[in-house]
Amino acid sequence: MEQVSEEIDNIEDFKIEKKHKFSKNIITSIFARDKLIIRLIFVTCCILVAYFVYYFIAWNFIVSMTDWEGLTQPENFVGFENYLRMFDDPIFWTSLTNNLVFMLVFIPSSIVIGLFLAILLDQKIRKESVFRTIYLLPYALSFVVTAYLWQWMFVEDGVINSILDLFGLGSLKMAWVSDPDIALFSVSFALVWQFSGYVMLIFLAAIRTVPQTHIMAAQIDGASGFRLYTRVIIPQIKTSTFTAFVILMIFSLKAFDFIWILTDGGPGYATTILNITVFREAFKKNQFAYSSAIATTLLLIVMVIVIPYLYITYKKR
């Protein structure tokens, strides 16, 4: 009887072990299948990015080396002729100058206002979420919507001039987007209004990650208010400041829809930036090769900004 009982126990142990092995094989196969799916998704994404991004960047560069006018396939190879043409094109230099002026006004203003709003919200005010939503709302709107909104506000009998009249400041009334001398500054002001809330969110998140021990130590040493932020908090959010700077820089180089809707690049070429010149050369003048050369130049400018940012970011990590 004991021997029979032992054999039965051995059979039961064998069944249990076999069951565990079977379960383990199932789990292993499931995980292997998951890895296969992940790899397939990764490879698919790489193929799509390679085709829709890098292939078309390469194609754009090839087109810039031809005399293609958009009606037939590129035939004649002209080398760097289109790039040399840019140096003699006053419209290109005007667009590049406008881009630089736009960046010098738009980027510092957005960073300063965004930082100021972030510091205000960091004061533990009541209904902080409401104010945060109000400040961020402009960025959530479409650029086309806000462009039409500001177009309606900037006209000579629009909201801004009406408010100036209401407060007896009629002498300050201007043709905000019709005067070539101030049109670019008006566009910059409107975009600062739209982006300052986004920059505020970047800075607010960075301020909230500053260790409380550092703040408490500074307060014990007598730092408070303005000095607390300038001496302790702001120096510790340099990475976020650089991130905001790069994001705003890239946008200022590739801004198109907002300016196109608001001013059409005018009056004249007063608000024409490189992206608008690319569009006009390609779809207004059928100079697709020359347009591709300007677009490639713009890409190089963006890469000069982005590559150091990526290098610094990954080096810190």
FILO-485619 format. One record per residue (C-alpha): x negated, y, z; residue number from 1; residue in three letters. Coordinates in steps of 0.2 Angstrom, whole numbers. Layout:
% residues N
+-------+-------+-------+--------+--------+
!    px !    py !    pz ! kolkol ! marlum !
+-------+-------+-------+--------+--------+
!     X !     Y !     Z !    NUM !    ALA !
...
+-------+-------+-------+--------+--------+
% end
This chain:
% residues 317
+-------+-------+-------+--------+--------+
!    px !    py !    pz ! kolkol ! marlum !
+-------+-------+-------+--------+--------+
!     0 !     0 !     0 !      1 !    MET !
!   -14 !    12 !     4 !      2 !    GLU !
!   -22 !     8 !   -12 !      3 !    GLN !
!    -6 !    12 !   -22 !      4 !    VAL !
!    -4 !    28 !   -12 !      5 !    SER !
!   -21 !    33 !   -17 !      6 !    GLU !
!   -18 !    30 !   -35 !      7 !    GLU !
!    -2 !    40 !   -34 !      8 !    ILE !
!   -12 !    55 !   -26 !      9 !    ASP !
!   -25 !    54 !   -39 !     10 !    ASN !
!   -12 !    54 !   -53 !     11 !    ILE !
!    -4 !    69 !   -45 !     12 !    GLU !
!   -21 !    78 !   -44 !     13 !    ASP !
!   -24 !    74 !   -62 !     14 !    PHE !
!    -8 !    81 !   -67 !     15 !    LYS !
!   -10 !    97 !   -57 !     16 !    ILE !
!   -28 !    99 !   -64 !     17 !    GLU !
!   -22 !    96 !   -82 !     18 !    LYS !
!    -8 !   109 !   -79 !     19 !    LYS !
!   -20 !   122 !   -72 !     20 !    HIS !
!   -31 !   119 !   -87 !     21 !    LYS !
!   -17 !   121 !   -99 !     22 !    PHE !
!   -11 !   137 !   -91 !     23 !    SER !
!   -29 !   143 !   -91 !     24 !    LYS !
!   -30 !   140 !  -110 !     25 !    ASN !
!   -14 !   149 !  -113 !     26 !    ILE !
!   -20 !   164 !  -103 !     27 !    ILE !
!   -37 !   164 !  -113 !     28 !    THR !
!   -28 !   163 !  -129 !     29 !    SER !
!   -17 !   177 !  -125 !     30 !    ILE !
!   -31 !   188 !  -120 !     31 !    PHE !
!   -41 !   183 !  -135 !     32 !    ALA !
!   -25 !   187 !  -146 !     33 !    ARG !
!   -24 !   204 !  -137 !     34 !    ASP !
!   -43 !   208 !  -141 !     35 !    LYS !
!   -39 !   203 !  -159 !     36 !    LEU !
!   -25 !   215 !  -159 !     37 !    ILE !
!   -35 !   229 !  -151 !     38 !    ILE !
!   -49 !   226 !  -164 !     39 !    ARG !
!   -37 !   227 !  -178 !     40 !    LEU !
!   -29 !   243 !  -172 !     41 !    ILE !
!   -47 !   250 !  -170 !     42 !    PHE !
!   -53 !   245 !  -187 !     43 !    VAL !
!   -36 !   252 !  -195 !     44 !    THR !
!   -39 !   269 !  -186 !     45 !    CYS !
!   -57 !   269 !  -192 !     46 !    CYS !
!   -52 !   266 !  -210 !     47 !    ILE !
!   -38 !   279 !  -210 !     48 !    LEU !
!   -49 !   292 !  -202 !     49 !    VAL !
!   -63 !   287 !  -215 !     50 !    ALA !
!   -51 !   289 !  -229 !     51 !    TYR !
!   -40 !   304 !  -224 !     52 !    PHE !
!   -55 !   314 !  -216 !     53 !    VAL !
!   -72 !   310 !  -222 !     54 !    TYR !
!   -68 !   304 !  -239 !     55 !    TYR !
!   -58 !   320 !  -243 !     56 !    PHE !
!   -73 !   331 !  -235 !     57 !    ILE !
!   -85 !   322 !  -247 !     58 !    ALA !
!   -72 !   324 !  -262 !     59 !    TRP !
!   -71 !   343 !  -257 !     60 !    ASN !
!   -90 !   345 !  -258 !     61 !    PHE !
!   -91 !   336 !  -275 !     62 !    ILE !
!   -77 !   347 !  -282 !     63 !    VAL !
!   -87 !   362 !  -276 !     64 !    SER !
!  -101 !   357 !  -287 !     65 !    MET !
!   -91 !   357 !  -303 !     66 !    THR !
!   -81 !   370 !  -312 !     67 !    ASP !
!   -64 !   362 !  -309 !     68 !    TRP !
!   -49 !   374 !  -311 !     69 !    GLU !
!   -36 !   361 !  -305 !     70 !    GLY !
!   -27 !   357 !  -322 !     71 !    LEU !
!   -39 !   342 !  -327 !     72 !    THR !
!   -51 !   331 !  -318 !     73 !    GLN !
!   -68 !   339 !  -314 !     74 !    PRO !
!   -80 !   337 !  -329 !     75 !    GLU !
!   -94 !   349 !  -329 !     76 !    ASN !
!  -107 !   348 !  -315 !     77 !    PHE !
!  -113 !   366 !  -310 !     78 !    VAL !
!  -123 !   362 !  -295 !     79 !    GLY !
!  -123 !   376 !  -282 !     80 !    PHE !
!  -117 !   389 !  -294 !     81 !    GLU !
!  -101 !   391 !  -284 !     82 !    ASN !
!  -110 !   394 !  -268 !     83 !    TYR !
!  -122 !   407 !  -276 !     84 !    LEU !
!  -106 !   415 !  -282 !     85 !    ARG !
!  -100 !   418 !  -264 !     86 !    MET !
!  -115 !   430 !  -261 !     87 !    PHE !
!  -109 !   442 !  -275 !     88 !    ASP !
!   -91 !   441 !  -270 !     89 !    ASP !
!   -85 !   456 !  -260 !     90 !    PRO !
!   -69 !   447 !  -255 !     91 !    ILE !
!   -79 !   433 !  -247 !     92 !    PHE !
!   -89 !   445 !  -237 !     93 !    TRP !
!   -73 !   455 !  -232 !     94 !    THR !
!   -65 !   439 !  -226 !     95 !    SER !
!   -80 !   434 !  -217 !     96 !    LEU !
!   -82 !   451 !  -208 !     97 !    THR !
!   -63 !   450 !  -204 !     98 !    ASN !
!   -66 !   433 !  -196 !     99 !    ASN !
!   -80 !   439 !  -185 !    100 !    LEU !
!   -70 !   455 !  -180 !    101 !    VAL !
!   -55 !   444 !  -176 !    102 !    PHE !
!   -66 !   432 !  -166 !    103 !    MET !
!   -74 !   446 !  -156 !    104 !    LEU !
!   -57 !   453 !  -151 !    105 !    VAL !
!   -47 !   437 !  -149 !    106 !    PHE !
!   -58 !   426 !  -140 !    107 !    ILE !
!   -64 !   437 !  -125 !    108 !    PRO !
!   -47 !   444 !  -123 !    109 !    SER !
!   -39 !   427 !  -122 !    110 !    SER !
!   -52 !   421 !  -110 !    111 !    ILE !
!   -51 !   436 !   -98 !    112 !    VAL !
!   -32 !   437 !   -98 !    113 !    ILE !
!   -31 !   418 !   -96 !    114 !    GLY !
!   -43 !   418 !   -81 !    115 !    LEU !
!   -34 !   433 !   -73 !    116 !    PHE !
!   -17 !   423 !   -75 !    117 !    LEU !
!   -25 !   407 !   -67 !    118 !    ALA !
!   -32 !   417 !   -52 !    119 !    ILE !
!   -15 !   425 !   -49 !    120 !    LEU !
!    -6 !   407 !   -50 !    121 !    LEU !
!   -20 !   401 !   -38 !    122 !    ASP !
!   -14 !   412 !   -24 !    123 !    GLN !
!    -1 !   399 !   -19 !    124 !    LYS !
!    14 !   410 !   -25 !    125 !    ILE !
!    32 !   405 !   -23 !    126 !    ARG !
!    40 !   397 !   -39 !    127 !    LYS !
!    22 !   394 !   -46 !    128 !    GLU !
!    29 !   381 !   -59 !    129 !    SER !
!    42 !   394 !   -65 !    130 !    VAL !
!    28 !   407 !   -69 !    131 !    PHE !
!    17 !   394 !   -76 !    132 !    ARG !
!    30 !   389 !   -88 !    133 !    THR !
!    34 !   407 !   -93 !    134 !    ILE !
!    15 !   410 !   -96 !    135 !    TYR !
!    13 !   394 !  -106 !    136 !    LEU !
!    30 !   396 !  -116 !    137 !    LEU !
!    22 !   407 !  -130 !    138 !    PRO !
!     9 !   393 !  -134 !    139 !    TYR !
!    23 !   380 !  -135 !    140 !    ALA !
!    32 !   390 !  -149 !    141 !    LEU !
!    28 !   387 !  -168 !    142 !    SER !
!    16 !   399 !  -176 !    143 !    PHE !
!    28 !   402 !  -189 !    144 !    VAL !
!    42 !   407 !  -177 !    145 !    VAL !
!    30 !   419 !  -167 !    146 !    THR !
!    24 !   426 !  -183 !    147 !    ALA !
!    42 !   431 !  -188 !    148 !    TYR !
!    45 !   437 !  -170 !    149 !    LEU !
!    30 !   449 !  -171 !    150 !    TRP !
!    34 !   454 !  -188 !    151 !    GLN !
!    51 !   460 !  -182 !    152 !    TRP !
!    42 !   469 !  -167 !    153 !    MET !
!    28 !   477 !  -178 !    154 !    PHE !
!    39 !   486 !  -191 !    155 !    VAL !
!    40 !   505 !  -190 !    156 !    GLU !
!    58 !   505 !  -182 !    157 !    ASP !
!    54 !   489 !  -173 !    158 !    GLY !
!    54 !   485 !  -154 !    159 !    VAL !
!    37 !   492 !  -150 !    160 !    ILE !
!    40 !   509 !  -158 !    161 !    ASN !
!    57 !   509 !  -150 !    162 !    SER !
!    50 !   506 !  -133 !    163 !    ILE !
!    38 !   520 !  -136 !    164 !    LEU !
!    52 !   532 !  -141 !    165 !    ASP !
!    62 !   527 !  -125 !    166 !    LEU !
!    48 !   532 !  -114 !    167 !    PHE !
!    44 !   548 !  -123 !    168 !    GLY !
!    28 !   541 !  -131 !    169 !    LEU !
!    33 !   544 !  -149 !    170 !    GLY !
!    16 !   551 !  -153 !    171 !    SER !
!     9 !   534 !  -151 !    172 !    LEU !
!    20 !   526 !  -164 !    173 !    LYS !
!    10 !   517 !  -177 !    174 !    MET !
!    13 !   506 !  -193 !    175 !    ALA !
!     5 !   492 !  -183 !    176 !    TRP !
!     3 !   480 !  -198 !    177 !    VAL !
!     4 !   492 !  -212 !    178 !    SER !
!   -11 !   502 !  -207 !    179 !    ASP !
!   -27 !   494 !  -213 !    180 !    PRO !
!   -37 !   502 !  -199 !    181 !    ASP !
!   -27 !   493 !  -185 !    182 !    ILE !
!   -18 !   478 !  -194 !    183 !    ALA !
!   -31 !   466 !  -189 !    184 !    LEU !
!   -31 !   472 !  -171 !    185 !    PHE !
!   -12 !   470 !  -171 !    186 !    SER !
!   -13 !   452 !  -177 !    187 !    VAL !
!   -27 !   449 !  -163 !    188 !    SER !
!   -15 !   456 !  -150 !    189 !    PHE !
!    -1 !   445 !  -155 !    190 !    ALA !
!   -12 !   429 !  -155 !    191 !    LEU !
!   -19 !   434 !  -138 !    192 !    VAL !
!    -1 !   434 !  -132 !    193 !    TRP !
!     2 !   417 !  -138 !    194 !    GLN !
!   -15 !   409 !  -133 !    195 !    PHE !
!   -18 !   417 !  -116 !    196 !    SER !
!    -6 !   405 !  -107 !    197 !    GLY !
!   -15 !   390 !  -114 !    198 !    TYR !
!   -32 !   396 !  -108 !    199 !    VAL !
!   -23 !   400 !   -91 !    200 !    MET !
!   -19 !   381 !   -90 !    201 !    LEU !
!   -37 !   376 !   -93 !    202 !    ILE !
!   -44 !   388 !   -80 !    203 !    PHE !
!   -30 !   384 !   -67 !    204 !    LEU !
!   -34 !   365 !   -69 !    205 !    ALA !
!   -53 !   369 !   -67 !    206 !    ALA !
!   -50 !   380 !   -52 !    207 !    ILE !
!   -40 !   367 !   -43 !    208 !    ARG !
!   -54 !   354 !   -45 !    209 !    THR !
!   -67 !   365 !   -36 !    210 !    VAL !
!   -70 !   356 !   -19 !    211 !    PRO !
!   -62 !   364 !    -4 !    212 !    GLN !
!   -77 !   362 !     6 !    213 !    THR !
!   -86 !   374 !    -5 !    214 !    HIS !
!   -72 !   387 !    -3 !    215 !    ILE !
!   -71 !   385 !    16 !    216 !    MET !
!   -90 !   386 !    17 !    217 !    ALA !
!   -89 !   403 !     7 !    218 !    ALA !
!   -75 !   409 !    18 !    219 !    GLN !
!   -85 !   406 !    34 !    220 !    ILE !
!   -99 !   416 !    26 !    221 !    ASP !
!   -87 !   430 !    24 !    222 !    GLY !
!   -83 !   428 !     5 !    223 !    ALA !
!   -65 !   432 !     1 !    224 !    SER !
!   -54 !   439 !   -12 !    225 !    GLY !
!   -63 !   445 !   -27 !    226 !    PHE !
!   -80 !   440 !   -21 !    227 !    ARG !
!   -74 !   422 !   -17 !    228 !    LEU !
!   -70 !   420 !   -36 !    229 !    TYR !
!   -85 !   429 !   -43 !    230 !    THR !
!   -98 !   421 !   -32 !    231 !    ARG !
!   -91 !   403 !   -29 !    232 !    VAL !
!   -76 !   398 !   -40 !    233 !    ILE !
!   -80 !   405 !   -57 !    234 !    ILE !
!   -98 !   399 !   -58 !    235 !    PRO !
!   -92 !   381 !   -55 !    236 !    GLN !
!   -80 !   381 !   -70 !    237 !    ILE !
!   -93 !   385 !   -83 !    238 !    LYS !
!   -88 !   369 !   -92 !    239 !    THR !
!   -70 !   374 !   -94 !    240 !    SER !
!   -75 !   391 !   -99 !    241 !    THR !
!   -86 !   384 !  -113 !    242 !    PHE !
!   -72 !   372 !  -118 !    243 !    THR !
!   -59 !   387 !  -119 !    244 !    ALA !
!   -72 !   396 !  -129 !    245 !    PHE !
!   -75 !   382 !  -142 !    246 !    VAL !
!   -56 !   379 !  -144 !    247 !    ILE !
!   -53 !   397 !  -147 !    248 !    LEU !
!   -67 !   399 !  -159 !    249 !    MET !
!   -62 !   384 !  -169 !    250 !    ILE !
!   -44 !   391 !  -170 !    251 !    PHE !
!   -50 !   409 !  -175 !    252 !    SER !
!   -60 !   401 !  -190 !    253 !    LEU !
!   -46 !   391 !  -196 !    254 !    LYS !
!   -31 !   402 !  -192 !    255 !    ALA !
!   -19 !   403 !  -207 !    256 !    PHE !
!    -1 !   401 !  -205 !    257 !    ASP !
!     2 !   415 !  -192 !    258 !    PHE !
!    -8 !   428 !  -202 !    259 !    ILE !
!     0 !   422 !  -218 !    260 !    TRP !
!    17 !   424 !  -212 !    261 !    ILE !
!    14 !   440 !  -202 !    262 !    LEU !
!     4 !   450 !  -215 !    263 !    THR !
!     1 !   440 !  -230 !    264 !    ASP !
!   -18 !   444 !  -228 !    265 !    GLY !
!   -14 !   463 !  -231 !    266 !    GLY !
!   -12 !   477 !  -232 !    267 !    PRO !
!   -25 !   474 !  -246 !    268 !    GLY !
!   -38 !   463 !  -238 !    269 !    TYR !
!   -37 !   470 !  -221 !    270 !    ALA !
!   -32 !   454 !  -212 !    271 !    THR !
!   -38 !   442 !  -225 !    272 !    THR !
!   -49 !   429 !  -217 !    273 !    ILE !
!   -59 !   414 !  -225 !    274 !    LEU !
!   -44 !   402 !  -224 !    275 !    ASN !
!   -33 !   414 !  -233 !    276 !    ILE !
!   -46 !   417 !  -246 !    277 !    THR !
!   -47 !   398 !  -249 !    278 !    VAL !
!   -29 !   397 !  -251 !    279 !    PHE !
!   -28 !   412 !  -264 !    280 !    ARG !
!   -43 !   406 !  -274 !    281 !    GLU !
!   -35 !   388 !  -276 !    282 !    ALA !
!   -17 !   391 !  -278 !    283 !    PHE !
!   -16 !   409 !  -284 !    284 !    LYS !
!   -31 !   410 !  -296 !    285 !    LYS !
!   -33 !   391 !  -299 !    286 !    ASN !
!   -51 !   392 !  -295 !    287 !    GLN !
!   -51 !   375 !  -286 !    288 !    PHE !
!   -70 !   373 !  -287 !    289 !    ALA !
!   -74 !   390 !  -279 !    290 !    TYR !
!   -61 !   387 !  -266 !    291 !    SER !
!   -69 !   371 !  -261 !    292 !    SER !
!   -86 !   379 !  -260 !    293 !    ALA !
!   -79 !   392 !  -247 !    294 !    ILE !
!   -70 !   378 !  -238 !    295 !    ALA !
!   -86 !   368 !  -237 !    296 !    THR !
!   -95 !   384 !  -230 !    297 !    THR !
!   -81 !   386 !  -217 !    298 !    LEU !
!   -83 !   368 !  -212 !    299 !    LEU !
!  -102 !   370 !  -209 !    300 !    LEU !
!   -98 !   385 !  -198 !    301 !    ILE !
!   -86 !   375 !  -188 !    302 !    VAL !
!   -99 !   361 !  -186 !    303 !    MET !
!  -112 !   373 !  -180 !    304 !    VAL !
!  -100 !   377 !  -166 !    305 !    ILE !
!   -93 !   360 !  -162 !    306 !    VAL !
!  -109 !   349 !  -163 !    307 !    ILE !
!  -118 !   359 !  -149 !    308 !    PRO !
!  -102 !   357 !  -139 !    309 !    TYR !
!  -101 !   339 !  -141 !    310 !    LEU !
!  -120 !   337 !  -137 !    311 !    TYR !
!  -119 !   346 !  -121 !    312 !    ILE !
!  -103 !   337 !  -116 !    313 !    THR !
!  -110 !   320 !  -119 !    314 !    TYR !
!  -126 !   324 !  -111 !    315 !    LYS !
!  -118 !   330 !   -95 !    316 !    LYS !
!  -108 !   314 !   -94 !    317 !    ARG !
+-------+-------+-------+--------+--------+
% end
